[in-house]
């Protein structure tokens, strides 16, 4: 358990339920943030403070699921610190990778994908392969 004091603003970061998860090459913990007088704390600030505390880069840290307690002043969420960026990209869900800037968003929409799928049902054999290549 540690308490990390951020000097530029009055926030305190406490980690609890710390686990070293070797199967997924990461450290995981629940993070309690005490921020009196502030609405919330930016996730980038939290990542920077955790990186400084655990002597790693902020690129391998994923923070999510923060809820501010009623009345304000304290927030609680999860933090995952991976051994390197490759493991982060391998094990993190796509939506969290997008938030961290590691992934790319799918260009076509849900409706377009469904229309393409239903159009492909009308073809068989070589015509189906040609139609799929044309849609590509």
C-alpha positions as CSV (number, residue, x, y, z in Angstrom):
1,X,0.0,0.0,0.0
2,X,1.3,3.4,-0.9
3,X,0.2,7.0,-0.7
4,X,1.4,9.2,-3.5
5,X,1.1,13.0,-3.0
6,X,0.9,15.2,-6.1
7,X,2.6,18.5,-5.2
8,X,1.1,20.7,-7.9
9,X,-2.4,19.9,-6.8
10,X,-3.8,18.4,-3.7
11,X,-4.5,14.8,-4.7
12,X,-3.5,11.7,-2.9
13,X,-3.4,8.3,-4.7
14,X,-3.7,5.1,-2.6
15,X,-3.3,1.6,-4.1
16,X,-5.0,-1.3,-2.4
17,X,-5.6,-5.0,-3.3
18,X,-2.4,-5.0,-5.2
19,X,-1.7,-8.2,-7.1
20,X,1.1,-9.3,-9.4
21,X,-0.6,-11.2,-12.2
22,X,2.2,-13.1,-13.9
23,X,-0.2,-15.0,-16.2
24,X,-1.1,-11.7,-18.0
25,X,2.3,-10.0,-17.3
26,X,0.9,-7.2,-15.3
27,X,0.4,-5.7,-11.9
28,X,-3.2,-4.9,-11.0
29,X,-4.7,-2.8,-8.2
30,X,-7.6,-0.8,-7.0
31,X,-6.8,2.9,-6.9
32,X,-8.4,5.3,-4.4
33,X,-7.9,9.0,-5.2
34,X,-8.5,11.7,-2.6
35,X,-9.1,15.0,-4.3
36,X,-10.8,17.6,-2.0
37,X,-12.0,20.6,-3.8
38,X,-11.7,19.1,-7.3
39,X,-14.5,17.5,-9.3
40,X,-12.4,14.7,-10.7
41,X,-8.8,14.0,-11.6
42,X,-7.7,13.4,-15.2
43,X,-6.7,9.9,-16.1
44,X,-3.5,11.2,-17.6
45,X,-2.5,12.7,-14.3
46,X,-3.3,9.4,-12.5
47,X,-1.2,7.5,-15.1
48,X,1.7,9.9,-14.7
49,X,1.7,9.6,-10.9
50,X,1.5,5.8,-11.0
51,X,4.3,5.7,-13.5
52,X,6.5,7.8,-11.2
53,X,5.6,5.6,-8.2
54,X,6.2,2.3,-9.9
55,X,9.2,3.5,-11.9
56,X,7.8,2.7,-15.4
57,X,6.5,4.7,-18.4
58,X,2.9,5.9,-18.5
59,X,2.5,4.1,-21.9
60,X,2.1,0.7,-20.1
61,X,-0.5,1.8,-17.6
62,X,-4.2,1.4,-18.1
63,X,-6.7,3.1,-15.7
64,X,-10.4,2.7,-16.0
65,X,-13.7,2.4,-14.1
66,X,-13.5,5.5,-11.9
67,X,-16.5,6.4,-9.8
68,X,-16.7,9.5,-7.7
69,X,-18.2,8.8,-4.3
70,X,-21.3,10.8,-3.3
71,X,-20.4,14.2,-1.9
72,X,-17.2,14.3,-4.0
73,X,-13.6,14.3,-2.8
74,X,-12.8,10.7,-3.4
75,X,-12.8,8.4,-6.5
76,X,-12.1,4.7,-6.9
77,X,-11.1,2.8,-10.0
78,X,-8.8,0.1,-11.4
79,X,-5.2,0.4,-12.6
80,X,-3.2,-2.2,-14.7
81,X,0.5,-1.9,-15.1
82,X,1.9,-4.1,-17.9
83,X,5.5,-5.3,-18.2
84,X,5.8,-3.7,-21.7
85,X,3.6,-2.2,-24.5
86,X,3.4,-5.5,-26.4
87,X,1.6,-7.2,-23.5
88,X,-0.7,-4.2,-23.1
89,X,-1.7,-4.5,-26.8
90,X,-2.1,-8.2,-26.5
91,X,-4.3,-8.4,-23.4
92,X,-6.2,-5.1,-23.2
93,X,-9.7,-4.8,-24.8
94,X,-9.9,-2.8,-28.1
95,X,-11.9,0.0,-26.6
96,X,-9.3,0.7,-23.9
97,X,-6.5,0.6,-26.5
98,X,-8.4,3.2,-28.4
99,X,-8.5,5.5,-25.3
100,X,-4.8,5.0,-24.8
101,X,-4.1,5.8,-28.5
102,X,-2.8,2.3,-29.4
103,X,-5.5,1.1,-31.7
104,X,-7.5,2.2,-34.8
105,X,-11.2,2.5,-35.0
106,X,-13.2,0.5,-37.5
107,X,-14.2,2.8,-40.4
108,X,-17.5,1.2,-41.6
109,X,-20.6,1.3,-39.5
110,X,-22.7,-1.5,-38.1
111,X,-25.4,-1.1,-40.7
112,X,-23.0,-1.2,-43.6
113,X,-21.5,-4.4,-42.3
114,X,-25.0,-6.0,-42.0
115,X,-26.0,-4.9,-45.5
116,X,-22.8,-6.3,-47.0
117,X,-23.4,-9.6,-45.1
118,X,-26.9,-9.9,-46.4
119,X,-25.9,-9.0,-50.0
120,X,-23.2,-11.8,-49.9
121,X,-26.0,-14.3,-49.1
122,X,-27.3,-13.9,-52.6
123,X,-24.1,-15.2,-54.2
124,X,-22.5,-18.6,-54.4
125,X,-19.0,-19.9,-55.3
126,X,-16.8,-17.7,-57.5
127,X,-19.3,-14.9,-57.7
128,X,-19.3,-14.7,-53.9
129,X,-15.5,-14.4,-53.9
130,X,-15.5,-11.7,-56.6
131,X,-18.2,-9.7,-54.7
132,X,-16.3,-9.9,-51.5
133,X,-13.1,-8.7,-53.3
134,X,-15.0,-5.8,-54.9
135,X,-16.4,-4.7,-51.5
136,X,-13.0,-5.2,-49.8
